[in-house]
Amino acid sequence: MKIYKNFYGDIFFKIKNDKDFIEILDSIEKIPKRYLYFFSEVKIEDYYLNYLGDMVIFQIEKNTENKTFSNFELNNDLIYEFIELSKKSIIPFTIHDLITFYKKDYVIRYLKYEEKLLAFYIMKDNIVEFIFYSVDNINLILQTLNDISSFINEKYYHINAYTNQKILFKWLNESKRSITKKFFLYRMNSFGIYLTSPTINDAGKLIEFYEKVFKNSKTLATQLDEFDKTTKDFKNIIELSKENFGLRILIAKYKDRIIGNSDIYWNINRARLERTAKLGISVLEEFRNMGIATTMLNNHLLWCLENPKIHRLELEVFSNNKNAINLYKKIGFQEEGARKEAAYIDGKYYDILFMGIITEPDLYFST
């Protein structure tokens, strides 16, 4: 039933009935995630879900072949354009999705006019997985279908169309193309352990969270008696993050408790430093080893990869925090240096390690 989990932490499921839906919820309460997406063969009406629209799989007869599009290549500017255009999708489409299709030898083709990206599509084995347009225009749609036909080796092929693609959807319906499958698309927020951005109402809960984190920690610079942030301070911090003012915050919640926090910040007041973001992360001890930190790290890393203004993500970690160091390495961070014996904890000295990762897509995905 599960299709996949993207790097933002969204989990996608394909279900046939209400029973599938209930079984999924029972099994994933403590799996960290951002949103849950359901491709359902039936309408689901008895639960609090956001209905997004429909995905319909049409069978189409091959058109006249006419290649006018270009092949995708691993180029940063082009990648950023693809990701920007894909934001029109009613389901998330990430840079990891794009590169995964590319590395699996899908046909990925795009059309530009006067340096502006007009459309691109992704297909393999006579199935068009995605089509994205800058504008809904019937001539652009027909031009795309003619280019697609150049890569079809049978009389018919299939195309996934979404109801928010109004002109494409209308043309496919009016042309009486055969429908082979239809899915109702739903999104569920805030279920079980989930990631979200904090609101002003979370300020007091962040105080409680950090008091618990600092109380027994042997791997952080701040101790409980040195923690002096107030609810007002956190309200101001949250407001800055909402404005994307050099700060991005994620919190992990479970039953209305904050159980994890991770943020990245960058110096927007220093042009020579503003392309480097610094990462911090903490998870309550009782909720560790559940994938929460991994999910938050992947979310921030993916955001940096999709953001052309961020070139590098870096962090500092005490050398006694072996679990964190191993996780950072697994994500892709590399050790770059250390401040020798800079931290003094319970009568022992520890190094503070510097770790970093370059978040330029062509470099990150070339390995």
Backbone hydrogen bonds, N-H to C=O, Kabsch-Sander energy under -0.5 kcal/mol:
donor,donor_aa,acceptor,acceptor_aa,energy
3,I,12,F,-3.1
4,Y,12,F,-0.8
6,N,10,D,-2.3
9,G,6,N,-1.4
11,I,35,Y,-2.2
12,F,4,Y,-2.8
13,F,37,Y,-2.5
14,K,1,M,-3.5
15,I,13,F,-0.5
15,I,39,F,-2.4
21,F,17,N,-1.5
22,I,18,D,-2.3
23,E,19,K,-2.3
24,I,20,D,-2.1
25,L,21,F,-2.0
26,D,22,I,-2.0
27,S,23,E,-1.1
27,S,24,I,-0.6
28,I,24,I,-1.2
31,I,28,I,-1.6
33,K,193,I,-0.9
34,R,9,G,-2.1
36,L,188,M,-2.2
37,Y,11,I,-2.9
38,F,186,Y,-2.5
39,F,13,F,-3.2
40,S,38,F,-0.9
40,S,184,F,-2.9
41,E,15,I,-1.9
45,E,43,K,-0.6
49,L,47,Y,-1.4
50,N,187,R,-3.0
51,Y,49,L,-0.7
52,L,50,N,-0.5
52,L,185,L,-2.8
53,G,185,L,-1.0
55,M,183,F,-2.5
56,V,161,A,-3.0
57,I,181,K,-3.0
58,F,56,V,-0.7
58,F,159,I,-2.4
59,Q,178,S,-3.3
60,I,58,F,-0.5
60,I,157,Y,-3.3
62,K,155,K,-3.2
66,N,146,N,-1.6
68,T,66,N,-0.7
70,S,110,Y,-3.1
72,F,108,I,-2.7
75,N,73,E,-1.9
79,I,75,N,-2.8
80,Y,76,N,-2.8
81,E,77,D,-1.7
82,F,78,L,-2.4
83,I,79,I,-2.6
84,E,80,Y,-2.2
85,L,81,E,-2.3
86,S,82,F,-2.4
87,K,83,I,-0.6
87,K,84,E,-0.9
88,K,85,L,-1.7
89,S,86,S,-2.2
98,L,94,T,-2.1
99,I,95,I,-2.4
100,T,96,H,-2.4
101,F,97,D,-2.3
102,Y,98,L,-2.1
103,K,99,I,-2.8
104,K,100,T,-1.4
105,D,102,Y,-1.4
106,Y,101,F,-2.4
107,V,123,M,-3.0
108,I,106,Y,-0.7
109,R,121,Y,-1.8
110,Y,70,S,-2.5
111,L,119,A,-2.6
113,Y,116,K,-2.3
116,K,113,Y,-1.5
118,L,111,L,-3.0
118,L,116,K,-0.5
119,A,111,L,-1.3
120,F,132,F,-1.9
121,Y,109,R,-2.1
122,I,130,F,-2.3
123,M,107,V,-2.2
124,K,127,I,-2.1
127,I,124,K,-1.3
128,V,158,H,-3.0
129,E,122,I,-1.8
129,E,127,I,-0.8
130,F,122,I,-1.4
132,F,120,F,-2.8
134,S,118,L,-2.9
137,N,135,V,-1.0
141,I,137,N,-2.3
142,L,138,I,-2.5
143,Q,139,N,-2.2
144,T,140,L,-2.1
145,L,141,I,-2.4
146,N,142,L,-2.1
147,D,143,Q,-1.8
148,I,144,T,-2.7
149,S,145,L,-2.0
150,S,146,N,-0.6
150,S,147,D,-1.0
151,F,148,I,-2.4
152,I,149,S,-1.3
157,Y,60,I,-2.4
158,H,126,N,-2.6
159,I,58,F,-2.0
160,N,128,V,-2.3
161,A,56,V,-2.7
161,A,159,I,-0.6
163,T,54,D,-2.0
165,Q,162,Y,-2.1
166,K,164,N,-1.6
169,F,165,Q,-3.0
170,K,166,K,-2.6
171,W,167,I,-2.7
172,L,168,L,-2.5
173,N,169,F,-2.1
174,E,170,K,-2.9
175,S,171,W,-1.9
176,K,173,N,-1.5
177,R,172,L,-2.0
178,S,59,Q,-0.8
180,T,57,I,-2.9
180,T,178,S,-0.6
181,K,57,I,-1.1
183,F,55,M,-2.8
184,F,40,S,-3.4
185,L,53,G,-3.0
186,Y,38,F,-2.0
187,R,50,N,-2.1
188,M,36,L,-2.7
190,S,34,R,-0.5
193,I,29,E,-2.4
194,Y,192,G,-0.6
194,Y,253,K,-1.9
195,L,33,K,-2.5
196,T,251,I,-2.1
202,D,199,T,-2.1
203,A,200,I,-1.6
206,L,202,D,-2.1
207,I,203,A,-1.5
208,E,204,G,-1.9
209,F,205,K,-2.3
210,Y,206,L,-2.6
211,E,207,I,-2.1
212,K,208,E,-1.6
213,V,209,F,-2.2
214,F,210,Y,-2.8
215,K,211,E,-1.0
216,N,212,K,-0.7
217,S,213,V,-0.7
224,L,214,F,-0.9
226,E,223,Q,-1.6
227,F,223,Q,-0.6
227,F,224,L,-1.3
228,D,226,E,-0.6
234,F,230,T,-2.1
235,K,231,T,-2.1
236,N,232,K,-2.1
237,I,233,D,-2.3
238,I,234,F,-2.6
239,E,235,K,-2.1
240,L,236,N,-2.0
241,S,237,I,-2.1
242,K,238,I,-2.1
243,E,239,E,-1.2
244,N,241,S,-1.5
245,F,240,L,-2.5
246,G,244,N,-1.8
248,R,264,I,-2.7
250,L,262,S,-3.2
251,I,196,T,-2.8
252,A,260,G,-2.5
253,K,194,Y,-2.6
254,Y,257,R,-2.1
257,R,254,Y,-1.7
259,I,252,A,-3.0
259,I,257,R,-0.7
260,G,252,A,-1.3
261,N,282,S,-2.8
262,S,250,L,-2.7
263,D,280,G,-2.1
264,I,248,R,-2.3
265,Y,278,K,-1.8
266,W,246,G,-1.8
267,N,276,T,-0.5
268,I,266,W,-1.3
270,R,267,N,-1.2
273,L,270,R,-1.9
274,E,270,R,-1.5
276,T,273,L,-1.8
277,A,275,R,-0.5
277,A,312,R,-2.9
278,K,265,Y,-2.8
279,L,314,E,-2.8
280,G,263,D,-2.3
282,S,261,N,-2.6
284,L,259,I,-2.7
287,F,284,L,-1.9
288,R,285,E,-1.5
290,M,287,F,-0.5
295,T,291,G,-2.2
296,M,292,I,-2.4
297,L,293,A,-2.7
298,N,294,T,-2.6
299,N,295,T,-1.9
300,H,296,M,-2.3
301,L,297,L,-2.8
302,L,298,N,-2.7
303,W,299,N,-2.1
304,C,300,H,-2.3
305,L,301,L,-2.4
306,E,302,L,-1.8
307,N,304,C,-1.0
310,I,307,N,-1.9
311,H,275,R,-2.9
311,H,309,K,-0.6
312,R,275,R,-1.8
313,L,357,I,-2.6
314,E,277,A,-2.5
315,L,355,M,-2.4
317,V,353,L,-1.8
318,F,219,T,-0.6
319,S,351,D,-2.6
321,N,318,F,-1.8
322,K,320,N,-1.3
325,I,321,N,-2.2
326,N,322,K,-2.5
327,L,323,N,-2.0
328,Y,324,A,-2.8
329,K,325,I,-2.2
330,K,326,N,-2.1
331,I,327,L,-2.2
332,G,328,Y,-1.4
333,F,328,Y,-2.6
334,Q,356,G,-2.3
336,E,354,F,-3.3
337,G,354,F,-1.0
339,R,352,I,-2.4
340,K,338,A,-0.8
342,A,339,R,-1.2
342,A,350,Y,-0.6
343,A,350,Y,-2.7
345,I,343,A,-0.6
345,I,348,K,-2.9
348,K,345,I,-1.6
350,Y,343,A,-2.8
352,I,339,R,-1.8
353,L,317,V,-3.0
353,L,351,D,-0.6
354,F,337,G,-2.7
355,M,315,L,-2.3
356,G,334,Q,-1.9
357,I,313,L,-2.2
359,T,311,H,-2.3
363,L,360,E,-0.7
364,Y,360,E,-2.8
365,F,361,P,-2.7
366,S,363,L,-0.6
367,T,364,Y,-0.5
